[in-house]
């Protein structure tokens, strides 16, 4: 990840930092796109990509966009498609301004002390500067959800810059400025599925035509799911021929099978990167890679999900990638089992937390110190409930808002920020107008994949007839009626039943490659048990359970190993 740290006020400068009139700035690089003047002025991208729907935005133009954003004239800044982040300074006595994208997808952080303040791409760097300890309530959330909600980090007093905001640093103070409202409301009555899908299809076609015109060497990340099907269908048939596509999978996996069929059908050049091939990884190497992943994520998401990808990406070209994140906003990620027409309430939030949010990445309760385990659920629920403040009063619409501004911003964004710093990584379906249309459609019209199915059908009827990895067929999903909804219900019910089994067994569903990585990490801990010693000092881990793990009498779940790795990084800062 590209590192950037700016400090205003009395704080000892880092080695290699550049002094300013009231503090200092440290960043890695230089990057060829940076604009740095001899007088201390600079404009730098904190990720590789700065792009609207129709074209790239040169670095020299970003300074004006950030200045306008501070003046609450942020529409042009909001037109940049996530991920995006940049930093700007007009001159030697001017404040430093940093901006994240409208969704807050690319992660930036801030800290305010007594007469000193700082902004950074790294929560860990700010914690080291501030001497901040762990935030126990934030760790309670992470022990159950696996990622953060709201604007907290795992470090007390270190906060995330909110979505659609800039942070202005100067005179020992950091001030947040909102350049675009978080509300995604559209004028007038809710659009019909047909009207929304038709406009979304135009947006996606326009985006892809412009992107492939400017970057014909781009790679489409291809799976068997709905979201990459939208991207593929939005590319004109003539432009698909010879287009590079990439699929990450393991032998026997589903994605490679569907991607191969689609690539053959469209004449694309598909490269399948097998995560279960390549040089063997020793337990010590796996442990070091997992710790590196935890640091890259700021200890706020699963390093076991990122570590296999870091290993894979080290052997892949880091060029321009088209990614399918954001499509879940079109079909109600949290709708199944939730009542339609209900009003948001603490009871519904608690039910969602217990049966959906805690399903995949909750730490085994036996691994936690009894007092922490006893208080974690109440502490986590308080923060989750607080994160629904400002959401729509209609319950299903509130879950859409939570999915976008919590799960996408804090979970996907943590991982996406790492990718954004290493390659030109863009998510066409994070175009703000596309998301506005998805949120404007009535929830009952999004259930069962109706909107997504209609979108794919409008983009390409032939691709809409090819089954998805779920077995559902887009052109059938896109037809209102009992048959399509029943088929979608069966698939969703199967997924829900799996989550219920996970809940009852106390087991989550690990990410691709996470189980193997976790096993190697635990093998290293058993060979070098002193590496786990800092865990005993946190007050959060059950020492007797840890002894059982190190002796080989207990094997922890991947979600638990991920939490322990993050604790090691938190203790090490």
N, C-alpha and C positions, 0 to 999 in steps of 0.2 A: 504494500500500500504506500502511496506517496505521503510522506510526512510533512506536516506544516504546523508550526507552533509560533504564535505571536504573543508577546507579553507587553503589557503597559503597566509601569509602576516599578517599585523597588524589588527586583528579584535577580539573583545571581544569573548571569547569562550562560547559556550552554556553550561548549567548545564549538567553534566554527560559526556561531551565530553572528548576525549583522546588527550593530547598534542602531537604534532609532532615537528620535528626540526625547522619548519618554520610556524607552524599554528596548526590546530587541526582537528580531525575527530569525527563525531557523527553518530551513526547508531543504529537502534533498533535491537532487537535480544537478545541473540545470536541464530543463526540458527544452527541446527546440522551439516549442510553441510559446515559451515564456516571453513576456515583455518586461525587461528590467532596465531601468534608467540609472545613470550615474548619480543622480540626485536623491536616490532612495525611493523613487516612484517604481511601482511594479504592478503588473497584472499577470496572474498565473492561474492556470487551470489546476484544480486539485484532483481531477479525473481526466481521462483522455478525451472525452466527448463533450462537445457543446453544440447542440443541434436543435433546430426547430423542425417542424413537419416538412419543410420545403428545402432546407439547406443548412450547411455548417455555419457556425458563427465564429469568425476569426477572433483570436485572443484580444487584438487591439480594440475590438468593439465591445468586449465584455465590461471594461471599465465604465463606459457610459451606462450600460445596463444596470450595473450595481449602484452607480450614483443615482439613477432614476428610481431604483427600488427604495433607496433611503428616503427619497422624496414622496414615497407612497404612489409612485407611478410605475407599477411593476408588471403591467400586462405583457410587455415584451419579454421580461424575465420569466414570467409564467408560461410563455410559449415554448421554452426550452424543455425538451423531452427528457425525463429522468433516465439514467442518473446524470446529475450535473452538480458541480460545486466549483467555486472560484474564489480567489482572494485579490484584493485591489488596494492600492495606496496611491494617492495623488502626488505626494511629495514628502519631503523630510519632516514636516510638522503636521502632516495630515493623519487622520485616524486610519487604522486598518479596517477594511470592510470585507467580510466573508459572507458568501451566500450559498445556501443549499437549494435544491430544486423545489418545485411547488408541492411535491409529495413528501419532501424530507427524506427521500430514498437514499441519497448519498449522505453519509453520516458526517456531521460536524458537531463539535462539543465546545462548551464554554465553562469558565469558572470565575467566580468573583470572590476576592479576598478583601482584607482591610487595606485599601489604597493600592491594590494590585489586582490585575485581572488578566485573563488570557483566553485565547481561542485556539482550537487545534483540530486536526483530523483524527487525533488519538486521545481517547479518554484516559488511557494509561499514562500518557505524557503529562496530562493535566493533573492526574492524581499524584504523580511523582513531584511535580512542581509545588502542589499544594500540601503535600504530606498527608493526603486524604486516606482514611481507612475505608474498609468495606461498608457498604450500605446494607444492613441486615435485612430490611424489608424488601429491597430490590432482589437480594439473594433468595428470599422466600418465594418471590414470584418465579425466579429462574429455576428453583428446585422443583417447581410444579409444571411450569409452562415450557421452560427451556430457553426462553428469550425474555426480553424486557417489554413492559408496556408503559405508556405515558412518556415522560421526558427524563426519567431517572436513568442513571447508569449504575453499575455495581460499586461505584466509588462515591462516598458521601460528599455532597456539595458540587459534584461534577455533573453537568446537565447536557442533554442533547439540544442542539439548535432546532426549534420547531419547524414543521413543514411550512413552506412558503415564506420563510423569514431570512433576514440578514442579521448578522451580529456586527455591531460597530464598536471598535476597541480604541480607546484613547483616554488620556488623563487618568489612568488607573481604574477605569470603569468599562464595563461591557454593557451595551444597550441593544436590545432586540427590536427590530423593525419588521412588521408584517408587510409584505409587498403584494400578497394576494390572499383573499379570505379562504378559510378552510372549507366553507360551504360549497357544495357542488350543484346548488339549485340552478335550474334553468327557468327562463321566463315562460309563462303560460302554462297550460295544462300538461300533464305527462304525455310524452309522445307514444304513439302506438308502437308495437313491436316492429311492424313493417317500416314505419318512418324512421325509427331509431336505427334499425339494421341497414337501411338504405344509406343513411348519412354515414354511419360507421364504415360501410363498405367503400364509400367515396374517400373517406379519410385514410383508410388503410392502403387503398390503391395509390393515392397521391403520395403517401409517405414512401412506399416501396419504390415507386418509379423514380422519385427524386434521389433516394438513397443509393439505389443501384446505378443510377446515372453518375453520381459523384464518386461511388466506391464500387466499381464493378467486380473487384476482387473479394467482396464480402462473403462471409460464410453464414449459412442459415443453420442454426441449431435445431435439429429435427428429432422429434419423438413420435409416438403414436397417439399423443393426446390432442385435445381440442385446440389448445392455444397455438401450437406451432402449425396446426392445420389452417388456422386463420391466416397466419403469415404466409404460408405457402400459397394459399388460394388467392391472396392479394397480389402476388407476383404474376405478371402477365405470362402466359404460356411460352412465348418466344424468349422471355428473359430467364425462364427456368432452365432452359437447355444449356448444359455446361456449368451451371451455377454450383459452387462448392457447398456441400452440406456436411454437417458433423453430428455424430451421435456418440454419446458416452454410454457404455453398457457393459455387462458381464456376459460371458458365454451362457446361452440359454435364456437370456433376458428377452423382454417383450419389445422394448423400444427399437432395437436393431432390426428385428423382423419387420415391423411396420415401416421403419424408415427406409429399409431396402426396397420394399414394395413401392413406396411413394417415389423414391429416387428413380427407380427403373421406369415407372410410369411417366415421369416428367423429364427424363433425360438429364438428371443432375449427377454430379460427381460426388458420391457419398464416401466419406471416410468414417469408419466405425473405430473408435478408440476403445480397446478392451481394457477395462480397469483391473481385470484379473490376469493380465499379462504383464510382461516387463521384468526387470531385474527384481530378485527377491529383496524384501525389506527386512532388516534385522529388528528385533524388539527395541534396541536402543535408538535406531534410526526412526522407527515409528513414533517413539516417545518424543524425540526432538521435533519431528515434523508436526505432531499433534500440539505441542507447546507453542510452536511457531504459529500454527493456525489459531490457537486461542489468543495469542497476542494480536494477530491481525484482526480478529473479531472484537478486540477490546474486552475479552472474556464475557461476551454478552450473547453468544449463540453457540451451537455445538461445533467444537473443533474437530470432532470425528466426522462430521459431514463435509467440512472444508478440506481436511488433510488429504483424503484421496484425490480431491480435485486439484489441489496444489501440485501433487505428484504428477497427475495427468497433464496439467497445463504446462508443466516444465518441459514437456516433450511435444507441445503443440504450438503452432504459429499464433502469435498474439496480435492479430490484425483486427479487422472489422467483423463484428458478430451481430447478427439479428437474433434477439431472444424473445420468447413468447410470454414473459411475465405480464400479469394484469388481466388476463382473460377471465379469471374467476369472478371478477366484478360483474360480468354479464350473466351469471347463473346462480348467484346466491350461495356462496361457499358454506355458510352456516345454517341454511334454511331447513335442512332435513330434521324432522322431529320438533320443529318450532311452530308455534301457533300463528296462523295468519290473522291479521287485524288486531293483534294484541298491542298493548301499550308497554313500553319499556319499564321494567320494575326490578328491584333488587332480587326478587325470587327468580325471575327469568335469567338474570345475569349469573346468579349462582348456579343455576341448572346448566347454563352454557359452559361455565367454567369447569364444573365437575365432569361433564360428559363429553366435552369436545376439547377444551383447552388443555386439560391435564392428561389427554389420552396417549400422546406419543412420547413425550420427553420428561415425564415426571421421574424424579429420583426415588429409588426404593426407600421406603420409610425406615427400614432397619439400618440404613447407612447413615442416617442423620442422628445427631445428638438428641436425646429425648425432648429437651426443652425447646430446641429449634423446631423439631418435627411437630410438637404440640401447638406451636404458635404460627407455623408457616401458612397453614390454610387460611386462617383469619387475616393475617397480614397480606397475603397475596390477594384475597378476595377484596380487601379494602382498596388496593391499588387498581385492580381490574374494574371494580365498580366506579372508581373515580375516573377511569379512562373513558367511560361512557358519557361523562359530562359533555354537553354540547352536541351529542348525537341526536338524530331525529327521535321524536316521541314514539313513532310507529316502530314496533319491535324489529321486524324483518329489515326495515331500512336502517335501523340502528346497527344491526349485525353487519350490513354492507359497509357502513362507515367504520366500524371496528376492524373489519377485515382489511380495508384499505389503509387506514391511518395507524393501525397498530400492527397487525400481522405483516402486511407488506412493508410498512416503513421500518419496523424494528427488527423483524426476523429476516425477510428477504433483503432489506436494505443493508443489514450488517454484512451479509454474504456478498451482495451486489456491489458494495463499496470497494471490496477487495478486487473484484473483477474490473470495476471501472477505472481503477488506478493502473491496471496492467494492460488493458486492451480497449479498443473502441467498441464498447459494449452498450447497445441501445435497445430499448423496449418500446416498439411502436405503439403497443396498446396502452402505454402510459401517457400518450398524447392526452392533454387535459380535456379537450372537447370529447374525445372518445369515452373517457371515464365519466364525464358529465352525462352523456347520453345513456350509458349503462346504468347510472344511478337514478336517472329520471324515469326510466321504465318502471311501471308498477311491479312490486315484488311477485305478485301472483302471475305476472307475464314472463318472469324470468325463471320460475321454477321449472325443473325438468329440462333445462337447456334449450328452451324455445328460442330465445334471442340469439344465442351462439349458433344454433342450427340454422336459423334463418340467415344470419350473417354469412356463414360459409356457403350456403346455397346461392345467395346473391353474387358472391365473389366467383364461384366456379362450380357449376352443376356436376361436373364429372368427379371432382375431388369430394364433393358433398355426398356422393354415392358410395364412397369407400369407407368401410367400418373403422371406427376408432379403436384404441386399445381396450376400451371398456366393452366393446361389442356393439355399442350404439352406432347408428348411422346418422350423420348430420342432417341429411335432407329429410329424414323422418322426424328428427327432433324439431326441425323447423316448421312442422305442420301442426297447427292447433288440433287437439283431439285427444280422445281417451287412450288410443293405442300407443301414441308416442309418449304420453305422460306415464302410462303404466310401465312401459319399457324403461324409461328413465328412473322411475320409482324403484323398480327391481334392482337396478345397478346401485342406486344410492342406498337402498336398504341393505344390500350386501356389504357395502362399505361401513354403514352404521353398525351392523351386526359385528363386524370385525373389531370396530372400536369398543363395543360393549365387552367383547371377549378380552380385549387388551385391558380394559378397566377392571374387569373381575379378576383377571390373572395378575394384575399389577405389572403388566409388561407393555412397553411401547413398541412402535414399529420403527426400527432404525433406518437411517438413510443409507443410500447405496454405498457400500464399502465400509460403513461404520462398524459393523460387527467384527470384521476381520481386523480393522485398526484397533478397536477396543481390546481384542484378544492379545494383540502384540504389545499394547501398552501395559496391560496387566502382567504379562510375562516379564516385561522389563522391571516392573515394580517388585515382583517376587525375587528377581535376580539381584536387584539393588534396592532393598527396602528403605534405605535411608532417604531415597528421593521422595518418599511420601511423608517424611517427618513433619514438614510444615503444615500438613493437613490437621495434625493433632492440635496445633496451636490456634486454629481458627475458632474453636468452640462450637463448630457446626457439625462435626463428624463424630460418629460413634466409634470410639477407639477399639472396643471389643470386636465390632464388626470388621474394622480395618484389619485387625489381627487375623480374623478368619480368612479374609481375602488373601493376605500375604502368605498365609500358610498353605493356601490351595484348597481350603475346606469350603470356600464360598466363591462363586463366580459372579461378579457384578454385571448388571445390564449395561448396554452401551450408553444409555442416557445418564446413568450414575457415573460412569467413567468420564463422560464429557463434563459433568458438573465438577468432579474432582480435579480434572485438568485445569478448568477455569479457576478454581480456588488456588491451585499452585501458582498460576500466573498472578492472581490478585495478591497473594502473599509475597511474591518475589519483587513486586514493583517498589 
